Amino acid sequence: MRRVTITLSDEIEASLNIYLQQQRVSAPLTAIMQAALQEFLSRQGFTTSARKLRITPAKKGSRVKDARVDHNRYLAD
């Protein structure tokens, strides 16, 4: 892993401090910066680690016809 030094603007530092104060359990600054850089690179299309959600329907359904409409009743039972 490569170690780098970065310079933060006063505005970014203030925002980062506010973010850290609002967390119940604060993550190490290194982890926060890595996550932010990973997100940025993913949005720019330079990483492949961002996986898309794939939902596979069940082969055999529940046979309940109105579950999508009246789902609260089924979840409460």
mmCIF file as gemmi writes it, N, C-alpha and C atoms, coordinates in Angstrom:
data_model
loop_
_atom_site.group_PDB
_atom_site.id
_atom_site.type_symbol
_atom_site.label_atom_id
_atom_site.label_alt_id
_atom_site.label_comp_id
_atom_site.label_asym_id
_atom_site.label_entity_id
_atom_site.label_seq_id
_atom_site.pdbx_PDB_ins_code
_atom_site.Cartn_x
_atom_site.Cartn_y
_atom_site.Cartn_z
_atom_site.occupancy
_atom_site.B_iso_or_equiv
_atom_site.pdbx_formal_charge
_atom_site.auth_seq_id
_atom_site.auth_asym_id
_atom_site.pdbx_PDB_model_num
ATOM 1 N N . MET Axp A 1 ? 0.85 -1.171 0 1 0 ? 1 A 1
ATOM 2 C CA . MET Axp A 1 ? 0 0 0 1 0 ? 1 A 1
ATOM 3 C C . MET Axp A 1 ? 0.898 1.238 0 1 0 ? 1 A 1
ATOM 4 N N . ARG Axp A 2 ? 0.512 2.2 -0.776 1 0 ? 2 A 1
ATOM 5 C CA . ARG Axp A 2 ? 1.306 3.424 -0.913 1 0 ? 2 A 1
ATOM 6 C C . ARG Axp A 2 ? 0.83 4.48 0.08 1 0 ? 2 A 1
ATOM 7 N N . ARG Axp A 3 ? 1.746 5.187 0.687 1 0 ? 3 A 1
ATOM 8 C CA . ARG Axp A 3 ? 1.435 6.266 1.619 1 0 ? 3 A 1
ATOM 9 C C . ARG Axp A 3 ? 1.572 7.588 0.881 1 0 ? 3 A 1
ATOM 10 N N . VAL Axp A 4 ? 0.566 8.474 1.036 1 0 ? 4 A 1
ATOM 11 C CA . VAL Axp A 4 ? 0.607 9.783 0.403 1 0 ? 4 A 1
ATOM 12 C C . VAL Axp A 4 ? 0.27 10.859 1.425 1 0 ? 4 A 1
ATOM 13 N N . THR Axp A 5 ? 0.716 12.055 1.145 1 0 ? 5 A 1
ATOM 14 C CA . THR Axp A 5 ? 0.384 13.213 1.96 1 0 ? 5 A 1
ATOM 15 C C . THR Axp A 5 ? -0.499 14.121 1.124 1 0 ? 5 A 1
ATOM 16 N N . ILE Axp A 6 ? -1.597 14.587 1.709 1 0 ? 6 A 1
ATOM 17 C CA . ILE Axp A 6 ? -2.486 15.475 0.979 1 0 ? 6 A 1
ATOM 18 C C . ILE Axp A 6 ? -2.666 16.774 1.76 1 0 ? 6 A 1
ATOM 19 N N . THR Axp A 7 ? -3.048 17.791 1.047 1 0 ? 7 A 1
ATOM 20 C CA . THR Axp A 7 ? -3.351 19.077 1.656 1 0 ? 7 A 1
ATOM 21 C C . THR Axp A 7 ? -4.845 19.322 1.488 1 0 ? 7 A 1
ATOM 22 N N . LEU Axp A 8 ? -5.527 19.599 2.6 1 0 ? 8 A 1
ATOM 23 C CA . LEU Axp A 8 ? -6.956 19.868 2.577 1 0 ? 8 A 1
ATOM 24 C C . LEU Axp A 8 ? -7.207 21.358 2.7 1 0 ? 8 A 1
ATOM 25 N N . SER Axp A 9 ? -8.175 21.845 1.948 1 0 ? 9 A 1
ATOM 26 C CA . SER Axp A 9 ? -8.564 23.238 2.094 1 0 ? 9 A 1
ATOM 27 C C . SER Axp A 9 ? -9.229 23.407 3.464 1 0 ? 9 A 1
ATOM 28 N N . ASP Axp A 10 ? -9.299 24.629 3.934 1 0 ? 10 A 1
ATOM 29 C CA . ASP Axp A 10 ? -9.94 24.899 5.22 1 0 ? 10 A 1
ATOM 30 C C . ASP Axp A 10 ? -11.401 24.456 5.2 1 0 ? 10 A 1
ATOM 31 N N . GLU Axp A 11 ? -12.071 24.646 4.073 1 0 ? 11 A 1
ATOM 32 C CA . GLU Axp A 11 ? -13.475 24.272 3.942 1 0 ? 11 A 1
ATOM 33 C C . GLU Axp A 11 ? -13.661 22.761 4.053 1 0 ? 11 A 1
ATOM 34 N N . ILE Axp A 12 ? -12.814 21.997 3.375 1 0 ? 12 A 1
ATOM 35 C CA . ILE Axp A 12 ? -12.911 20.538 3.437 1 0 ? 12 A 1
ATOM 36 C C . ILE Axp A 12 ? -12.56 20.054 4.839 1 0 ? 12 A 1
ATOM 37 N N . GLU Axp A 13 ? -11.561 20.647 5.447 1 0 ? 13 A 1
ATOM 38 C CA . GLU Axp A 13 ? -11.182 20.251 6.804 1 0 ? 13 A 1
ATOM 39 C C . GLU Axp A 13 ? -12.33 20.508 7.784 1 0 ? 13 A 1
ATOM 40 N N . ALA Axp A 14 ? -12.99 21.649 7.659 1 0 ? 14 A 1
ATOM 41 C CA . ALA Axp A 14 ? -14.117 21.971 8.538 1 0 ? 14 A 1
ATOM 42 C C . ALA Axp A 14 ? -15.256 20.97 8.343 1 0 ? 14 A 1
ATOM 43 N N . SER Axp A 15 ? -15.561 20.652 7.089 1 0 ? 15 A 1
ATOM 44 C CA . SER Axp A 15 ? -16.621 19.681 6.799 1 0 ? 15 A 1
ATOM 45 C C . SER Axp A 15 ? -16.253 18.308 7.348 1 0 ? 15 A 1
ATOM 46 N N . LEU Axp A 16 ? -15.016 17.923 7.197 1 0 ? 16 A 1
ATOM 47 C CA . LEU Axp A 16 ? -14.546 16.636 7.698 1 0 ? 16 A 1
ATOM 48 C C . LEU Axp A 16 ? -14.648 16.581 9.218 1 0 ? 16 A 1
ATOM 49 N N . ASN Axp A 17 ? -14.283 17.662 9.885 1 0 ? 17 A 1
ATOM 50 C CA . ASN Axp A 17 ? -14.382 17.714 11.344 1 0 ? 17 A 1
ATOM 51 C C . ASN Axp A 17 ? -15.827 17.599 11.81 1 0 ? 17 A 1
ATOM 52 N N . ILE Axp A 18 ? -16.741 18.258 11.114 1 0 ? 18 A 1
ATOM 53 C CA . ILE Axp A 18 ? -18.16 18.162 11.447 1 0 ? 18 A 1
ATOM 54 C C . ILE Axp A 18 ? -18.638 16.73 11.258 1 0 ? 18 A 1
ATOM 55 N N . TYR Axp A 19 ? -18.252 16.12 10.155 1 0 ? 19 A 1
ATOM 56 C CA . TYR Axp A 19 ? -18.622 14.73 9.885 1 0 ? 19 A 1
ATOM 57 C C . TYR Axp A 19 ? -18.125 13.812 11.004 1 0 ? 19 A 1
ATOM 58 N N . LEU Axp A 20 ? -16.865 13.957 11.383 1 0 ? 20 A 1
ATOM 59 C CA . LEU Axp A 20 ? -16.281 13.102 12.417 1 0 ? 20 A 1
ATOM 60 C C . LEU Axp A 20 ? -16.975 13.3 13.764 1 0 ? 20 A 1
ATOM 61 N N . GLN Axp A 21 ? -17.355 14.519 14.082 1 0 ? 21 A 1
ATOM 62 C CA . GLN Axp A 21 ? -18.028 14.79 15.36 1 0 ? 21 A 1
ATOM 63 C C . GLN Axp A 21 ? -19.422 14.179 15.41 1 0 ? 21 A 1
ATOM 64 N N . GLN Axp A 22 ? -20.057 14.023 14.279 1 0 ? 22 A 1
ATOM 65 C CA . GLN Axp A 22 ? -21.423 13.508 14.242 1 0 ? 22 A 1
ATOM 66 C C . GLN Axp A 22 ? -21.494 11.983 14.214 1 0 ? 22 A 1
ATOM 67 N N . GLN Axp A 23 ? -20.355 11.321 14.12 1 0 ? 23 A 1
ATOM 68 C CA . GLN Axp A 23 ? -20.339 9.862 14.071 1 0 ? 23 A 1
ATOM 69 C C . GLN Axp A 23 ? -20.304 9.282 15.474 1 0 ? 23 A 1
ATOM 70 N N . ARG Axp A 24 ? -21.097 8.246 15.693 1 0 ? 24 A 1
ATOM 71 C CA . ARG Axp A 24 ? -21.039 7.552 16.992 1 0 ? 24 A 1
ATOM 72 C C . ARG Axp A 24 ? -19.678 6.907 17.193 1 0 ? 24 A 1
ATOM 73 N N . VAL Axp A 25 ? -19.262 6.19 16.17 1 0 ? 25 A 1
ATOM 74 C CA . VAL Axp A 25 ? -17.954 5.547 16.177 1 0 ? 25 A 1
ATOM 75 C C . VAL Axp A 25 ? -17.212 6.092 14.977 1 0 ? 25 A 1
ATOM 76 N N . SER Axp A 26 ? -16.159 6.821 15.24 1 0 ? 26 A 1
ATOM 77 C CA . SER Axp A 26 ? -15.452 7.434 14.12 1 0 ? 26 A 1
ATOM 78 C C . SER Axp A 26 ? -14.469 6.447 13.506 1 0 ? 26 A 1
ATOM 79 N N . ALA Axp A 27 ? -14.428 6.464 12.207 1 0 ? 27 A 1
ATOM 80 C CA . ALA Axp A 27 ? -13.482 5.637 11.461 1 0 ? 27 A 1
ATOM 81 C C . ALA Axp A 27 ? -12.152 6.376 11.383 1 0 ? 27 A 1
ATOM 82 N N . PRO Axp A 28 ? -11.079 5.649 11.199 1 0 ? 28 A 1
ATOM 83 C CA . PRO Axp A 28 ? -9.793 6.317 11.013 1 0 ? 28 A 1
ATOM 84 C C . PRO Axp A 28 ? -9.829 7.201 9.763 1 0 ? 28 A 1
ATOM 85 N N . LEU Axp A 29 ? -9.132 8.296 9.802 1 0 ? 29 A 1
ATOM 86 C CA . LEU Axp A 29 ? -9.089 9.229 8.681 1 0 ? 29 A 1
ATOM 87 C C . LEU Axp A 29 ? -8.634 8.525 7.402 1 0 ? 29 A 1
ATOM 88 N N . THR Axp A 30 ? -7.713 7.602 7.534 1 0 ? 30 A 1
ATOM 89 C CA . THR Axp A 30 ? -7.237 6.853 6.364 1 0 ? 30 A 1
ATOM 90 C C . THR Axp A 30 ? -8.385 6.103 5.697 1 0 ? 30 A 1
ATOM 91 N N . ALA Axp A 31 ? -9.218 5.451 6.49 1 0 ? 31 A 1
ATOM 92 C CA . ALA Axp A 31 ? -10.344 4.692 5.931 1 0 ? 31 A 1
ATOM 93 C C . ALA Axp A 31 ? -11.345 5.617 5.25 1 0 ? 31 A 1
ATOM 94 N N . ILE Axp A 32 ? -11.588 6.772 5.837 1 0 ? 32 A 1
ATOM 95 C CA . ILE Axp A 32 ? -12.518 7.741 5.25 1 0 ? 32 A 1
ATOM 96 C C . ILE Axp A 32 ? -11.988 8.239 3.914 1 0 ? 32 A 1
ATOM 97 N N . MET Axp A 33 ? -10.719 8.578 3.859 1 0 ? 33 A 1
ATOM 98 C CA . MET Axp A 33 ? -10.121 9.083 2.625 1 0 ? 33 A 1
ATOM 99 C C . MET Axp A 33 ? -10.1 7.998 1.552 1 0 ? 33 A 1
ATOM 100 N N . GLN Axp A 34 ? -9.804 6.768 1.93 1 0 ? 34 A 1
ATOM 101 C CA . GLN Axp A 34 ? -9.795 5.677 0.955 1 0 ? 34 A 1
ATOM 102 C C . GLN Axp A 34 ? -11.196 5.444 0.399 1 0 ? 34 A 1
ATOM 103 N N . ALA Axp A 35 ? -12.212 5.478 1.269 1 0 ? 35 A 1
ATOM 104 C CA . ALA Axp A 35 ? -13.592 5.287 0.815 1 0 ? 35 A 1
ATOM 105 C C . ALA Axp A 35 ? -14.011 6.414 -0.122 1 0 ? 35 A 1
ATOM 106 N N . ALA Axp A 36 ? -13.637 7.642 0.214 1 0 ? 36 A 1
ATOM 107 C CA . ALA Axp A 36 ? -13.992 8.782 -0.633 1 0 ? 36 A 1
ATOM 108 C C . ALA Axp A 36 ? -13.319 8.685 -1.995 1 0 ? 36 A 1
ATOM 109 N N . LEU Axp A 37 ? -12.055 8.314 -2.02 1 0 ? 37 A 1
ATOM 110 C CA . LEU Axp A 37 ? -11.341 8.178 -3.284 1 0 ? 37 A 1
ATOM 111 C C . LEU Axp A 37 ? -11.887 7.025 -4.104 1 0 ? 37 A 1
ATOM 112 N N . GLN Axp A 38 ? -12.221 5.918 -3.429 1 0 ? 38 A 1
ATOM 113 C CA . GLN Axp A 38 ? -12.816 4.771 -4.121 1 0 ? 38 A 1
ATOM 114 C C . GLN Axp A 38 ? -14.145 5.164 -4.757 1 0 ? 38 A 1
ATOM 115 N N . GLU Axp A 39 ? -14.98 5.895 -4.022 1 0 ? 39 A 1
ATOM 116 C CA . GLU Axp A 39 ? -16.267 6.35 -4.55 1 0 ? 39 A 1
ATOM 117 C C . GLU Axp A 39 ? -16.075 7.268 -5.75 1 0 ? 39 A 1
ATOM 118 N N . PHE Axp A 40 ? -15.141 8.208 -5.638 1 0 ? 40 A 1
ATOM 119 C CA . PHE Axp A 40 ? -14.863 9.125 -6.741 1 0 ? 40 A 1
ATOM 120 C C . PHE Axp A 40 ? -14.419 8.373 -7.99 1 0 ? 40 A 1
ATOM 121 N N . LEU Axp A 41 ? -13.461 7.479 -7.835 1 0 ? 41 A 1
ATOM 122 C CA . LEU Axp A 41 ? -12.951 6.723 -8.983 1 0 ? 41 A 1
ATOM 123 C C . LEU Axp A 41 ? -14.023 5.821 -9.582 1 0 ? 41 A 1
ATOM 124 N N . SER Axp A 42 ? -14.867 5.264 -8.727 1 0 ? 42 A 1
ATOM 125 C CA . SER Axp A 42 ? -15.949 4.425 -9.216 1 0 ? 42 A 1
ATOM 126 C C . SER Axp A 42 ? -16.934 5.237 -10.045 1 0 ? 42 A 1
ATOM 127 N N . ARG Axp A 43 ? -17.283 6.406 -9.576 1 0 ? 43 A 1
ATOM 128 C CA . ARG Axp A 43 ? -18.212 7.265 -10.327 1 0 ? 43 A 1
ATOM 129 C C . ARG Axp A 43 ? -17.615 7.741 -11.646 1 0 ? 43 A 1
ATOM 130 N N . GLN Axp A 44 ? -16.304 7.831 -11.705 1 0 ? 44 A 1
ATOM 131 C CA . GLN Axp A 44 ? -15.643 8.248 -12.934 1 0 ? 44 A 1
ATOM 132 C C . GLN Axp A 44 ? -15.421 7.073 -13.886 1 0 ? 44 A 1
ATOM 133 N N . GLY Axp A 45 ? -15.739 5.865 -13.423 1 0 ? 45 A 1
ATOM 134 C CA . GLY Axp A 45 ? -15.613 4.685 -14.272 1 0 ? 45 A 1
ATOM 135 C C . GLY Axp A 45 ? -14.228 4.067 -14.29 1 0 ? 45 A 1
ATOM 136 N N . PHE Axp A 46 ? -13.406 4.356 -13.28 1 0 ? 46 A 1
ATOM 137 C CA . PHE Axp A 46 ? -12.033 3.842 -13.269 1 0 ? 46 A 1
ATOM 138 C C . PHE Axp A 46 ? -11.831 2.635 -12.376 1 0 ? 46 A 1
ATOM 139 N N . THR Axp A 47 ? -12.849 2.197 -11.68 1 0 ? 47 A 1
ATOM 140 C CA . THR Axp A 47 ? -12.693 1.001 -10.855 1 0 ? 47 A 1
ATOM 141 C C . THR Axp A 47 ? -13.807 0.033 -11.201 1 0 ? 47 A 1
ATOM 142 N N . THR Axp A 48 ? -13.554 -1.211 -10.966 1 0 ? 48 A 1
ATOM 143 C CA . THR Axp A 48 ? -14.55 -2.242 -11.23 1 0 ? 48 A 1
ATOM 144 C C . THR Axp A 48 ? -15.081 -2.832 -9.944 1 0 ? 48 A 1
ATOM 145 N N . SER Axp A 49 ? -14.65 -2.309 -8.808 1 0 ? 49 A 1
ATOM 146 C CA . SER Axp A 49 ? -15.05 -2.914 -7.54 1 0 ? 49 A 1
ATOM 147 C C . SER Axp A 49 ? -16.482 -2.569 -7.153 1 0 ? 49 A 1
ATOM 148 N N . ALA Axp A 50 ? -17.055 -1.568 -7.746 1 0 ? 50 A 1
ATOM 149 C CA . ALA Axp A 50 ? -18.437 -1.223 -7.434 1 0 ? 50 A 1
ATOM 150 C C . ALA Axp A 50 ? -19.351 -2.222 -8.127 1 0 ? 50 A 1
ATOM 151 N N . ARG Axp A 51 ? -19.989 -3.069 -7.328 1 0 ? 51 A 1
ATOM 152 C CA . ARG Axp A 51 ? -20.854 -4.102 -7.893 1 0 ? 51 A 1
ATOM 153 C C . ARG Axp A 51 ? -22.272 -3.589 -7.996 1 0 ? 51 A 1
ATOM 154 N N . LYS Axp A 52 ? -22.942 -3.994 -9.049 1 0 ? 52 A 1
ATOM 155 C CA . LYS Axp A 52 ? -24.334 -3.63 -9.228 1 0 ? 52 A 1
ATOM 156 C C . LYS Axp A 52 ? -25.213 -4.642 -8.504 1 0 ? 52 A 1
ATOM 157 N N . LEU Axp A 53 ? -26.319 -4.155 -7.99 1 0 ? 53 A 1
ATOM 158 C CA . LEU Axp A 53 ? -27.265 -5.021 -7.309 1 0 ? 53 A 1
ATOM 159 C C . LEU Axp A 53 ? -27.972 -5.908 -8.325 1 0 ? 53 A 1
ATOM 160 N N . ARG Axp A 54 ? -27.926 -7.193 -8.068 1 0 ? 54 A 1
ATOM 161 C CA . ARG Axp A 54 ? -28.619 -8.145 -8.935 1 0 ? 54 A 1
ATOM 162 C C . ARG Axp A 54 ? -29.578 -8.943 -8.08 1 0 ? 54 A 1
ATOM 163 N N . ILE Axp A 55 ? -30.846 -8.834 -8.381 1 0 ? 55 A 1
ATOM 164 C CA . ILE Axp A 55 ? -31.864 -9.555 -7.642 1 0 ? 55 A 1
ATOM 165 C C . ILE Axp A 55 ? -32.359 -10.706 -8.512 1 0 ? 55 A 1
ATOM 166 N N . THR Axp A 56 ? -32.25 -11.901 -7.979 1 0 ? 56 A 1
ATOM 167 C CA . THR Axp A 56 ? -32.691 -13.088 -8.706 1 0 ? 56 A 1
ATOM 168 C C . THR Axp A 56 ? -34.017 -13.539 -8.122 1 0 ? 56 A 1
ATOM 169 N N . PRO Axp A 57 ? -35.06 -13.587 -8.925 1 0 ? 57 A 1
ATOM 170 C CA . PRO Axp A 57 ? -36.355 -14.028 -8.402 1 0 ? 57 A 1
ATOM 171 C C . PRO Axp A 57 ? -36.314 -15.505 -8.027 1 0 ? 57 A 1
ATOM 172 N N . ALA Axp A 58 ? -37.137 -15.854 -7.052 1 0 ? 58 A 1
ATOM 173 C CA . ALA Axp A 58 ? -37.221 -17.246 -6.628 1 0 ? 58 A 1
ATOM 174 C C . ALA Axp A 58 ? -37.772 -18.097 -7.767 1 0 ? 58 A 1
ATOM 175 N N . LYS Axp A 59 ? -37.293 -19.33 -7.874 1 0 ? 59 A 1
ATOM 176 C CA . LYS Axp A 59 ? -37.783 -20.228 -8.911 1 0 ? 59 A 1
ATOM 177 C C . LYS Axp A 59 ? -39.228 -20.604 -8.654 1 0 ? 59 A 1
ATOM 178 N N . LYS Axp A 60 ? -39.552 -20.759 -7.386 1 0 ? 60 A 1
ATOM 179 C CA . LYS Axp A 60 ? -40.92 -21.098 -7.027 1 0 ? 60 A 1
ATOM 180 C C . LYS Axp A 60 ? -41.449 -19.957 -6.164 1 0 ? 60 A 1
ATOM 181 N N . GLY Axp A 61 ? -42.487 -19.309 -6.599 1 0 ? 61 A 1
ATOM 182 C CA . GLY Axp A 61 ? -43.037 -18.175 -5.875 1 0 ? 61 A 1
ATOM 183 C C . GLY Axp A 61 ? -43.76 -18.574 -4.601 1 0 ? 61 A 1
ATOM 184 N N . SER Axp A 62 ? -44.216 -17.591 -3.851 1 0 ? 62 A 1
ATOM 185 C CA . SER Axp A 62 ? -44.923 -17.85 -2.603 1 0 ? 62 A 1
ATOM 186 C C . SER Axp A 62 ? -46.374 -18.227 -2.835 1 0 ? 62 A 1
ATOM 187 N N . ARG Axp A 63 ? -46.837 -18.044 -4.048 1 0 ? 63 A 1
ATOM 188 C CA . ARG Axp A 63 ? -48.215 -18.325 -4.451 1 0 ? 63 A 1
ATOM 189 C C . ARG Axp A 63 ? -49.211 -17.372 -3.8 1 0 ? 63 A 1
ATOM 190 N N . VAL Axp A 64 ? -48.72 -16.283 -3.258 1 0 ? 64 A 1
ATOM 191 C CA . VAL Axp A 64 ? -49.597 -15.26 -2.695 1 0 ? 64 A 1
ATOM 192 C C . VAL Axp A 64 ? -49.712 -14.181 -3.75 1 0 ? 64 A 1
ATOM 193 N N . LYS Axp A 65 ? -50.93 -13.939 -4.213 1 0 ? 65 A 1
ATOM 194 C CA . LYS Axp A 65 ? -51.13 -13.032 -5.344 1 0 ? 65 A 1
ATOM 195 C C . LYS Axp A 65 ? -51.094 -11.556 -4.972 1 0 ? 65 A 1
ATOM 196 N N . ASP Axp A 66 ? -51.509 -11.189 -3.743 1 0 ? 66 A 1
ATOM 197 C CA . ASP Axp A 66 ? -51.604 -9.777 -3.397 1 0 ? 66 A 1
ATOM 198 C C . ASP Axp A 66 ? -50.496 -9.304 -2.459 1 0 ? 66 A 1
ATOM 199 N N . ALA Axp A 67 ? -49.405 -10.05 -2.328 1 0 ? 67 A 1
ATOM 200 C CA . ALA Axp A 67 ? -48.341 -9.674 -1.396 1 0 ? 67 A 1
ATOM 201 C C . ALA Axp A 67 ? -47.697 -8.346 -1.772 1 0 ? 67 A 1
ATOM 202 N N . ARG Axp A 68 ? -47.619 -8.034 -3.03 1 0 ? 68 A 1
ATOM 203 C CA . ARG Axp A 68 ? -46.993 -6.781 -3.433 1 0 ? 68 A 1
ATOM 204 C C . ARG Axp A 68 ? -47.877 -5.584 -3.102 1 0 ? 68 A 1
ATOM 205 N N . VAL Axp A 69 ? -49.182 -5.816 -3.002 1 0 ? 69 A 1
ATOM 206 C CA . VAL Axp A 69 ? -50.123 -4.742 -2.703 1 0 ? 69 A 1
ATOM 207 C C . VAL Axp A 69 ? -50.347 -4.627 -1.201 1 0 ? 69 A 1
ATOM 208 N N . ASP Axp A 70 ? -50.529 -5.756 -0.532 1 0 ? 70 A 1
ATOM 209 C CA . ASP Axp A 70 ? -50.854 -5.761 0.892 1 0 ? 70 A 1
ATOM 210 C C . ASP Axp A 70 ? -49.713 -6.366 1.704 1 0 ? 70 A 1
ATOM 211 N N . HIS Axp A 71 ? -48.492 -5.968 1.416 1 0 ? 71 A 1
ATOM 212 C CA . HIS Axp A 71 ? -47.313 -6.573 2.018 1 0 ? 71 A 1
ATOM 213 C C . HIS Axp A 71 ? -47.225 -6.373 3.526 1 0 ? 71 A 1
ATOM 214 N N . ASN Axp A 72 ? -47.739 -5.266 4.056 1 0 ? 72 A 1
ATOM 215 C CA . ASN Axp A 72 ? -47.672 -5.032 5.5 1 0 ? 72 A 1
ATOM 216 C C . ASN Axp A 72 ? -48.424 -6.118 6.268 1 0 ? 72 A 1
ATOM 217 N N . ARG Axp A 73 ? -49.548 -6.576 5.743 1 0 ? 73 A 1
ATOM 218 C CA . ARG Axp A 73 ? -50.321 -7.618 6.403 1 0 ? 73 A 1
ATOM 219 C C . ARG Axp A 73 ? -49.506 -8.92 6.48 1 0 ? 73 A 1
ATOM 220 N N . TYR Axp A 74 ? -48.781 -9.23 5.41 1 0 ? 74 A 1
ATOM 221 C CA . TYR Axp A 74 ? -47.987 -10.465 5.388 1 0 ? 74 A 1
ATOM 222 C C . TYR Axp A 74 ? -46.752 -10.354 6.271 1 0 ? 74 A 1
ATOM 223 N N . LEU Axp A 75 ? -46.162 -9.19 6.343 1 0 ? 75 A 1
ATOM 224 C CA . LEU Axp A 75 ? -44.986 -9.01 7.198 1 0 ? 75 A 1
ATOM 225 C C . LEU Axp A 75 ? -45.358 -9.001 8.668 1 0 ? 75 A 1
ATOM 226 N N . ALA Axp A 76 ? -46.555 -8.548 8.998 1 0 ? 76 A 1
ATOM 227 C CA . ALA Axp A 76 ? -46.997 -8.491 10.401 1 0 ? 76 A 1
ATOM 228 C C . ALA Axp A 76 ? -47.378 -9.852 10.921 1 0 ? 76 A 1
ATOM 229 N N . ASP Axp A 77 ? -47.772 -10.768 10.049 1 0 ? 77 A 1
ATOM 230 C CA . ASP Axp A 77 ? -48.207 -12.109 10.49 1 0 ? 77 A 1
ATOM 231 C C . ASP Axp A 77 ? -47.047 -12.953 10.91 1 0 ? 77 A 1
